[in-house]
Amino acid sequence: MANESNTSFIVGSKNFTAVAINTASKAGEWIQSKLGDFNSLHTKYSPHDLVTEVDKGAEKMIRNLIQTHFPHHSILGEEGVEPGPAASSKALEEVSDAEYLWIVDPLDGTTNFVHGFPFFSVSIALAHKGEVIVGVVYNPIHDELFVAEKGKGAYVKGRRMRVSKETKLSESLIATGFPADRSYALPINLQGVQALTPKVRNIRVAGSAALHMAYVAAGRLSGFWEIGLNSWDMAAGALLITESGGTVTDTSGNPYTLGVRNVLASNGHIHGEFQQELTEANATGCST
């Protein structure tokens, strides 16, 4: 008995990952049960940035589940932050000293959810002293759970994930998003779309950055970029990709950190060419 009670106090990566998986699964199931059945809808940052009672309910559920297991950990969730880039940066800064920080997007792809378009996800990451050590992205519609632990690889449905093998942009299927920030981020992203579209096999814009990044990790996409994202959009996805053998940087090629807003992710093989095309198109969103 004594041994049993002692082991329950051991906080290891297995416990963290199990809680992340369980929490994402429960939230995802609840979100799916609400598909087509929500009553109130609000615009957040712009008419293109929607938030529903489902986003808020899912985040509350996730916070409660995490705090039950780890009451002293900090949580940064999308719905607890005021809209707009400045507020997002400030919210991240306020928790930057936390030893353990859970970074949560309760429903990434709200617009898709609202329209019944089946491409959305729950994204949960855990950072230890600023470095992501666990990442989970769950797609409830396809019941696909993408899981990564730092140094231990990334998996979907129990199978080890590997990034795609394409070595040229011309052979690559890549993805991006159309940012809700219509005044700054969107025009820059559109410059990138215009420059890259003739140079790649094709581009997909499916409306969930977390799921796009999970697809890069799984080898379904060769790359992804977007201007003006937040930490909760990509913290889990970034670990999925690196643990699958890919590369994640900012659009200028600097190493990924939680503070990155303009992200460039790929299988690694096309990264240099990808980054160069964005730079030449003046589409990195980074001042030179």
C-alpha positions as YAML, in Angstrom:
chain: A
units: angstrom
residues:
- id: 1
  name: MET
  ca: [0.00, 0.00, 0.00]
- id: 2
  name: ALA
  ca: [2.78, 2.40, 0.92]
- id: 3
  name: ASN
  ca: [4.34, 1.93, -2.50]
- id: 4
  name: GLU
  ca: [1.05, 2.62, -4.22]
- id: 5
  name: SER
  ca: [0.54, 5.89, -2.40]
- id: 6
  name: ASN
  ca: [4.12, 6.94, -3.17]
- id: 7
  name: THR
  ca: [3.83, 6.27, -6.90]
- id: 8
  name: SER
  ca: [0.72, 8.42, -7.15]
- id: 9
  name: PHE
  ca: [2.87, 11.46, -6.37]
- id: 10
  name: ILE
  ca: [5.34, 10.77, -9.16]
- id: 11
  name: VAL
  ca: [4.69, 13.29, -11.89]
- id: 12
  name: GLY
  ca: [6.23, 11.89, -15.05]
- id: 13
  name: SER
  ca: [5.69, 12.52, -18.73]
- id: 14
  name: LYS
  ca: [3.37, 9.51, -18.93]
- id: 15
  name: ASN
  ca: [0.97, 11.16, -16.50]
- id: 16
  name: PHE
  ca: [1.06, 14.43, -18.43]
- id: 17
  name: THR
  ca: [0.44, 12.71, -21.74]
- id: 18
  name: ALA
  ca: [-2.37, 10.55, -20.36]
- id: 19
  name: VAL
  ca: [-4.13, 13.64, -18.99]
- id: 20
  name: ALA
  ca: [-3.67, 15.51, -22.29]
- id: 21
  name: ILE
  ca: [-5.09, 12.57, -24.29]
- id: 22
  name: ASN
  ca: [-8.01, 12.02, -21.94]
- id: 23
  name: THR
  ca: [-8.85, 15.72, -21.83]
- id: 24
  name: ALA
  ca: [-8.67, 16.23, -25.61]
- id: 25
  name: SER
  ca: [-10.79, 13.12, -26.20]
- id: 26
  name: LYS
  ca: [-13.51, 14.14, -23.76]
- id: 27
  name: ALA
  ca: [-13.64, 17.71, -25.07]
- id: 28
  name: GLY
  ca: [-13.69, 16.48, -28.67]
- id: 29
  name: GLU
  ca: [-16.56, 14.08, -28.03]
- id: 30
  name: TRP
  ca: [-18.54, 16.85, -26.35]
- id: 31
  name: ILE
  ca: [-17.87, 19.28, -29.22]
- id: 32
  name: GLN
  ca: [-18.98, 16.70, -31.77]
- id: 33
  name: SER
  ca: [-22.20, 16.11, -29.83]
- id: 34
  name: LYS
  ca: [-22.97, 19.83, -30.23]
- id: 35
  name: LEU
  ca: [-22.48, 19.92, -34.01]
- id: 36
  name: GLY
  ca: [-25.47, 21.75, -35.50]
- id: 37
  name: ASP
  ca: [-26.93, 22.31, -32.04]
- id: 38
  name: PHE
  ca: [-25.48, 25.57, -30.71]
- id: 39
  name: ASN
  ca: [-27.66, 28.57, -30.01]
- id: 40
  name: SER
  ca: [-25.44, 31.60, -29.66]
- id: 41
  name: LEU
  ca: [-22.73, 32.91, -31.91]
- id: 42
  name: HIS
  ca: [-20.50, 35.93, -31.42]
- id: 43
  name: THR
  ca: [-17.82, 37.58, -33.49]
- id: 44
  name: LYS
  ca: [-14.51, 37.85, -31.72]
- id: 45
  name: TYR
  ca: [-11.77, 39.83, -33.49]
- id: 46
  name: SER
  ca: [-13.56, 40.44, -36.79]
- id: 47
  name: PRO
  ca: [-16.71, 39.17, -38.56]
- id: 48
  name: HIS
  ca: [-14.53, 36.29, -39.79]
- id: 49
  name: ASP
  ca: [-13.37, 35.26, -36.30]
- id: 50
  name: LEU
  ca: [-16.27, 33.43, -34.70]
- id: 51
  name: VAL
  ca: [-16.70, 32.13, -31.20]
- id: 52
  name: THR
  ca: [-19.59, 29.98, -30.00]
- id: 53
  name: GLU
  ca: [-20.82, 28.80, -26.65]
- id: 54
  name: VAL
  ca: [-19.20, 25.50, -27.65]
- id: 55
  name: ASP
  ca: [-15.69, 27.02, -27.67]
- id: 56
  name: LYS
  ca: [-16.31, 28.42, -24.20]
- id: 57
  name: GLY
  ca: [-17.85, 25.24, -22.85]
- id: 58
  name: ALA
  ca: [-15.03, 23.09, -24.22]
- id: 59
  name: GLU
  ca: [-12.38, 25.33, -22.68]
- id: 60
  name: LYS
  ca: [-14.12, 25.25, -19.31]
- id: 61
  name: MET
  ca: [-14.22, 21.45, -19.47]
- id: 62
  name: ILE
  ca: [-10.53, 21.27, -20.42]
- id: 63
  name: ARG
  ca: [-9.48, 23.67, -17.65]
- id: 64
  name: ASN
  ca: [-11.45, 21.69, -15.05]
- id: 65
  name: LEU
  ca: [-9.95, 18.36, -16.14]
- id: 66
  name: ILE
  ca: [-6.37, 19.66, -16.16]
- id: 67
  name: GLN
  ca: [-6.74, 21.45, -12.82]
- id: 68
  name: THR
  ca: [-8.17, 18.33, -11.22]
- id: 69
  name: HIS
  ca: [-4.88, 16.54, -11.95]
- id: 70
  name: PHE
  ca: [-2.43, 19.45, -11.79]
- id: 71
  name: PRO
  ca: [-3.93, 22.24, -9.68]
- id: 72
  name: HIS
  ca: [-0.68, 24.24, -9.54]
- id: 73
  name: HIS
  ca: [-0.05, 24.30, -13.28]
- id: 74
  name: SER
  ca: [-0.80, 27.41, -15.35]
- id: 75
  name: ILE
  ca: [-3.21, 27.30, -18.29]
- id: 76
  name: LEU
  ca: [-3.27, 29.59, -21.32]
- id: 77
  name: GLY
  ca: [-6.49, 29.10, -23.28]
- id: 78
  name: GLU
  ca: [-7.81, 30.97, -26.28]
- id: 79
  name: GLU
  ca: [-11.19, 31.83, -24.79]
- id: 80
  name: GLY
  ca: [-9.64, 33.41, -21.71]
- id: 81
  name: VAL
  ca: [-7.79, 35.99, -23.82]
- id: 82
  name: GLU
  ca: [-9.14, 39.21, -25.27]
- id: 83
  name: PRO
  ca: [-9.23, 39.29, -29.09]
- id: 84
  name: GLY
  ca: [-6.36, 40.68, -31.14]
- id: 85
  name: PRO
  ca: [-2.62, 40.14, -31.52]
- id: 86
  name: ALA
  ca: [-1.54, 42.54, -28.73]
- id: 87
  name: ALA
  ca: [-3.72, 40.78, -26.14]
- id: 88
  name: SER
  ca: [-2.43, 37.37, -27.26]
- id: 89
  name: SER
  ca: [1.20, 38.44, -26.84]
- id: 90
  name: LYS
  ca: [0.45, 39.98, -23.45]
- id: 91
  name: ALA
  ca: [-1.37, 36.84, -22.24]
- id: 92
  name: LEU
  ca: [1.60, 34.67, -23.20]
- id: 93
  name: GLU
  ca: [4.02, 37.07, -21.52]
- id: 94
  name: GLU
  ca: [2.01, 36.97, -18.27]
- id: 95
  name: VAL
  ca: [2.46, 33.19, -17.98]
- id: 96
  name: SER
  ca: [5.97, 32.98, -19.44]
- id: 97
  name: ASP
  ca: [7.52, 32.35, -16.02]
- id: 98
  name: ALA
  ca: [5.29, 29.35, -15.29]
- id: 99
  name: GLU
  ca: [7.21, 26.12, -14.76]
- id: 100
  name: TYR
  ca: [4.40, 24.08, -16.30]
- id: 101
  name: LEU
  ca: [2.08, 25.78, -18.79]
- id: 102
  name: TRP
  ca: [-0.81, 24.10, -20.59]
- id: 103
  name: ILE
  ca: [-1.60, 25.81, -23.90]
- id: 104
  name: VAL
  ca: [-5.12, 25.09, -25.09]
- id: 105
  name: ASP
  ca: [-7.22, 25.75, -28.17]
- id: 106
  name: PRO
  ca: [-10.56, 24.17, -27.26]
- id: 107
  name: LEU
  ca: [-11.93, 24.33, -30.80]
- id: 108
  name: ASP
  ca: [-9.53, 25.16, -33.62]
- id: 109
  name: GLY
  ca: [-11.70, 25.62, -36.67]
- id: 110
  name: THR
  ca: [-14.75, 27.32, -35.16]
- id: 111
  name: THR
  ca: [-15.91, 28.67, -38.52]
- id: 112
  name: ASN
  ca: [-15.85, 25.14, -39.94]
- id: 113
  name: PHE
  ca: [-17.76, 23.88, -36.90]
- id: 114
  name: VAL
  ca: [-20.42, 26.57, -37.29]
- id: 115
  name: HIS
  ca: [-20.95, 25.66, -40.95]
- id: 116
  name: GLY
  ca: [-20.85, 21.91, -40.35]
- id: 117
  name: PHE
  ca: [-17.64, 21.55, -42.37]
- id: 118
  name: PRO
  ca: [-15.93, 18.53, -40.79]
- id: 119
  name: PHE
  ca: [-12.41, 19.87, -40.22]
- id: 120
  name: PHE
  ca: [-11.78, 21.10, -36.69]
- id: 121
  name: SER
  ca: [-9.78, 19.98, -33.70]
- id: 122
  name: VAL
  ca: [-8.92, 20.25, -30.03]
- id: 123
  name: SER
  ca: [-5.30, 21.26, -29.43]
- id: 124
  name: ILE
  ca: [-3.58, 20.76, -26.06]
- id: 125
  name: ALA
  ca: [0.13, 21.27, -25.37]
- id: 126
  name: LEU
  ca: [2.20, 21.28, -22.19]
- id: 127
  name: ALA
  ca: [5.31, 23.42, -21.96]
- id: 128
  name: HIS
  ca: [7.96, 22.98, -19.26]
- id: 129
  name: LYS
  ca: [9.97, 26.16, -18.72]
- id: 130
  name: GLY
  ca: [8.93, 27.45, -22.14]
- id: 131
  name: GLU
  ca: [9.61, 24.24, -24.09]
- id: 132
  name: VAL
  ca: [6.76, 22.10, -25.37]
- id: 133
  name: ILE
  ca: [7.07, 18.56, -23.97]
- id: 134
  name: VAL
  ca: [3.62, 17.12, -24.80]
- id: 135
  name: GLY
  ca: [1.39, 17.86, -27.78]
- id: 136
  name: VAL
  ca: [-2.04, 16.42, -28.57]
- id: 137
  name: VAL
  ca: [-4.34, 17.33, -31.46]
- id: 138
  name: TYR
  ca: [-7.66, 15.50, -31.66]
- id: 139
  name: ASN
  ca: [-9.98, 15.45, -34.67]
- id: 140
  name: PRO
  ca: [-13.28, 14.12, -33.29]
- id: 141
  name: ILE
  ca: [-14.97, 13.74, -36.68]
- id: 142
  name: HIS
  ca: [-12.40, 11.19, -37.86]
- id: 143
  name: ASP
  ca: [-11.58, 10.03, -34.33]
- id: 144
  name: GLU
  ca: [-7.91, 10.71, -35.00]
- id: 145
  name: LEU
  ca: [-5.69, 11.49, -32.06]
- id: 146
  name: PHE
  ca: [-2.23, 12.87, -32.87]
- id: 147
  name: VAL
  ca: [0.14, 12.59, -29.88]
- id: 148
  name: ALA
  ca: [3.76, 13.58, -29.33]
- id: 149
  name: GLU
  ca: [6.11, 13.48, -26.34]
- id: 150
  name: LYS
  ca: [9.41, 15.30, -26.56]
- id: 151
  name: GLY
  ca: [12.14, 12.82, -27.47]
- id: 152
  name: LYS
  ca: [9.71, 9.92, -27.83]
- id: 153
  name: GLY
  ca: [8.24, 10.38, -31.29]
- id: 154
  name: ALA
  ca: [4.75, 11.20, -32.53]
- id: 155
  name: TYR
  ca: [1.85, 8.85, -33.15]
- id: 156
  name: VAL
  ca: [-1.60, 8.74, -34.72]
- id: 157
  name: LYS
  ca: [-3.91, 5.88, -33.74]
- id: 158
  name: GLY
  ca: [-0.88, 4.16, -32.21]
- id: 159
  name: ARG
  ca: [1.19, 4.30, -35.40]
- id: 160
  name: ARG
  ca: [4.48, 6.19, -35.52]
- id: 161
  name: MET
  ca: [4.23, 9.26, -37.75]
- id: 162
  name: ARG
  ca: [6.80, 10.33, -40.31]
- id: 163
  name: VAL
  ca: [6.84, 13.47, -42.41]
- id: 164
  name: SER
  ca: [6.52, 13.22, -46.20]
- id: 165
  name: LYS
  ca: [9.49, 12.55, -48.48]
- id: 166
  name: GLU
  ca: [9.05, 15.30, -51.11]
- id: 167
  name: THR
  ca: [12.29, 17.17, -51.72]
- id: 168
  name: LYS
  ca: [10.97, 19.92, -54.02]
- id: 169
  name: LEU
  ca: [8.22, 22.48, -53.66]
- id: 170
  name: SER
  ca: [6.96, 21.53, -57.11]
- id: 171
  name: GLU
  ca: [6.04, 18.07, -55.80]
- id: 172
  name: SER
  ca: [4.53, 19.33, -52.55]
- id: 173
  name: LEU
  ca: [1.01, 19.73, -51.25]
- id: 174
  name: ILE
  ca: [1.09, 22.58, -48.75]
- id: 175
  name: ALA
  ca: [-1.49, 24.38, -46.63]
- id: 176
  name: THR
  ca: [-2.13, 27.81, -45.21]
- id: 177
  name: GLY
  ca: [-4.98, 29.80, -43.67]
- id: 178
  name: PHE
  ca: [-6.82, 33.04, -44.31]
- id: 179
  name: PRO
  ca: [-6.23, 35.03, -41.11]
- id: 180
  name: ALA
  ca: [-9.08, 36.75, -39.28]
- id: 181
  name: ASP
  ca: [-6.92, 39.90, -39.13]
- id: 182
  name: ARG
  ca: [-8.10, 41.40, -42.43]
- id: 183
  name: SER
  ca: [-5.98, 44.54, -42.24]
- id: 184
  name: TYR
  ca: [-2.48, 43.17, -41.61]
- id: 185
  name: ALA
  ca: [-2.05, 39.39, -41.65]
- id: 186
  name: LEU
  ca: [-4.44, 38.51, -44.48]
- id: 187
  name: PRO
  ca: [-2.84, 40.67, -47.22]
- id: 188
  name: ILE
  ca: [0.61, 39.28, -46.36]
- id: 189
  name: ASN
  ca: [-0.67, 35.72, -46.41]
- id: 190
  name: LEU
  ca: [-2.35, 36.33, -49.77]
- id: 191
  name: GLN
  ca: [0.98, 37.53, -51.18]
- id: 192
  name: GLY
  ca: [2.43, 34.19, -50.14]
- id: 193
  name: VAL
  ca: [-0.48, 32.30, -51.70]
- id: 194
  name: GLN
  ca: [-0.05, 34.16, -54.98]
- id: 195
  name: ALA
  ca: [3.69, 33.52, -55.07]
- id: 196
  name: LEU
  ca: [3.58, 29.87, -54.02]
- id: 197
  name: THR
  ca: [0.54, 28.55, -55.88]
- id: 198
  name: PRO
  ca: [2.30, 28.26, -59.28]
- id: 199
  name: LYS
  ca: [5.34, 26.64, -57.63]
- id: 200
  name: VAL
  ca: [3.76, 23.83, -55.63]
- id: 201
  name: ARG
  ca: [1.60, 20.83, -56.54]
- id: 202
  name: ASN
  ca: [-1.33, 22.52, -54.83]
- id: 203
  name: ILE
  ca: [-2.42, 24.51, -51.77]
- id: 204
  name: ARG
  ca: [-5.09, 23.62, -49.25]
- id: 205
  name: VAL
  ca: [-6.89, 26.05, -46.94]
- id: 206
  name: ALA
  ca: [-9.01, 23.85, -44.69]
- id: 207
  name: GLY
  ca: [-9.42, 26.12, -41.68]
- id: 208
  name: SER
  ca: [-7.63, 24.55, -38.69]
- id: 209
  name: ALA
  ca: [-3.97, 25.42, -38.18]
- id: 210
  name: ALA
  ca: [-3.55, 22.73, -35.50]
- id: 211
  name: LEU
  ca: [-4.93, 20.05, -37.83]
- id: 212
  name: HIS
  ca: [-2.87, 21.31, -40.78]
- id: 213
  name: MET
  ca: [0.25, 20.93, -38.64]
- id: 214
  name: ALA
  ca: [-0.82, 17.46, -37.52]
- id: 215
  name: TYR
  ca: [-1.20, 16.58, -41.21]
- id: 216
  name: VAL
  ca: [2.36, 17.78, -41.90]
- id: 217
  name: ALA
  ca: [3.53, 15.47, -39.09]
- id: 218
  name: ALA
  ca: [1.55, 12.58, -40.58]
- id: 219
  name: GLY
  ca: [3.01, 13.12, -44.06]
- id: 220
  name: ARG
  ca: [-0.33, 14.17, -45.60]
- id: 221
  name: LEU
  ca: [0.98, 17.67, -46.27]
- id: 222
  name: SER
  ca: [4.58, 18.60, -47.07]
- id: 223
  name: GLY
  ca: [4.34, 22.02, -45.48]
- id: 224
  name: PHE
  ca: [2.23, 24.72, -43.84]
- id: 225
  name: TRP
  ca: [2.64, 28.42, -43.21]
- id: 226
  name: GLU
  ca: [0.46, 31.19, -41.85]
- id: 227
  name: ILE
  ca: [0.86, 34.79, -40.70]
- id: 228
  name: GLY
  ca: [-0.54, 36.00, -37.38]
- id: 229
  name: LEU
  ca: [-1.24, 32.79, -35.48]
- id: 230
  name: ASN
  ca: [-1.27, 32.45, -31.69]
- id: 231
  name: SER
  ca: [0.63, 30.08, -29.41]
- id: 232
  name: TRP
  ca: [-2.46, 27.92, -28.85]
- id: 233
  name: ASP
  ca: [-2.89, 27.37, -32.61]
- id: 234
  name: MET
  ca: [0.47, 25.69, -33.03]
- id: 235
  name: ALA
  ca: [2.20, 24.65, -29.78]
- id: 236
  name: ALA
  ca: [0.95, 21.04, -29.99]
- id: 237
  name: GLY
  ca: [1.36, 20.88, -33.78]
- id: 238
  name: ALA
  ca: [4.94, 22.12, -33.62]
- id: 239
  name: LEU
  ca: [5.95, 19.22, -31.36]
- id: 240
  name: LEU
  ca: [4.06, 16.73, -33.54]
- id: 241
  name: ILE
  ca: [6.08, 17.87, -36.55]
- id: 242
  name: THR
  ca: [9.51, 17.93, -34.96]
- id: 243
  name: GLU
  ca: [8.93, 14.52, -33.37]
- id: 244
  name: SER
  ca: [7.95, 13.20, -36.82]
- id: 245
  name: GLY
  ca: [11.22, 14.41, -38.34]
- id: 246
  name: GLY
  ca: [10.06, 17.74, -39.71]
- id: 247
  name: THR
  ca: [11.10, 21.36, -39.17]
- id: 248
  name: VAL
  ca: [9.24, 24.27, -37.58]
- id: 249
  name: THR
  ca: [10.57, 27.85, -37.64]
- id: 250
  name: ASP
  ca: [9.19, 31.32, -38.00]
- id: 251
  name: THR
  ca: [8.77, 32.54, -41.58]
- id: 252
  name: SER
  ca: [12.27, 34.06, -41.48]
- id: 253
  name: GLY
  ca: [13.80, 30.69, -40.58]
- id: 254
  name: ASN
  ca: [14.43, 31.40, -36.87]
- id: 255
  name: PRO
  ca: [13.82, 28.58, -34.37]
- id: 256
  name: TYR
  ca: [10.25, 28.04, -33.17]
- id: 257
  name: THR
  ca: [9.35, 29.40, -29.72]
- id: 258
  name: LEU
  ca: [5.99, 29.92, -28.02]
- id: 259
  name: GLY
  ca: [6.17, 33.58, -29.04]
- id: 260
  name: VAL
  ca: [6.23, 32.87, -32.80]
- id: 261
  name: ARG
  ca: [3.23, 34.29, -34.66]
- id: 262
  name: ASN
  ca: [4.28, 33.77, -38.29]
- id: 263
  name: VAL
  ca: [4.97, 30.08, -38.67]
- id: 264
  name: LEU
  ca: [6.65, 27.96, -41.32]
- id: 265
  name: ALA
  ca: [6.45, 24.18, -40.93]
- id: 266
  name: SER
  ca: [7.56, 21.47, -43.31]
- id: 267
  name: ASN
  ca: [8.96, 17.98, -43.79]
- id: 268
  name: GLY
  ca: [12.41, 19.61, -43.55]
- id: 269
  name: HIS
  ca: [13.43, 18.72, -47.11]
- id: 270
  name: ILE
  ca: [11.58, 21.65, -48.72]
- id: 271
  name: HIS
  ca: [12.09, 24.09, -45.85]
- id: 272
  name: GLY
  ca: [14.85, 26.20, -47.38]
- id: 273
  name: GLU
  ca: [13.10, 26.56, -50.74]
- id: 274
  name: PHE
  ca: [9.78, 27.25, -49.02]
- id: 275
  name: GLN
  ca: [11.28, 29.97, -46.83]
- id: 276
  name: GLN
  ca: [13.11, 31.53, -49.77]
- id: 277
  name: GLU
  ca: [9.91, 31.82, -51.82]
- id: 278
  name: LEU
  ca: [8.11, 33.58, -48.98]
- id: 279
  name: THR
  ca: [11.05, 35.95, -48.48]
- id: 280
  name: GLU
  ca: [11.23, 36.80, -52.20]
- id: 281
  name: ALA
  ca: [7.47, 37.46, -52.22]
- id: 282
  name: ASN
  ca: [7.86, 39.77, -49.19]
- id: 283
  name: ALA
  ca: [5.33, 37.49, -47.49]
- id: 284
  name: THR
  ca: [7.06, 36.54, -44.23]
- id: 285
  name: GLY
  ca: [5.36, 39.22, -42.14]
- id: 286
  name: CYS
  ca: [8.72, 39.85, -40.48]
- id: 287
  name: SER
  ca: [10.50, 43.17, -40.73]
- id: 288
  name: THR
  ca: [13.91, 42.87, -42.34]
...
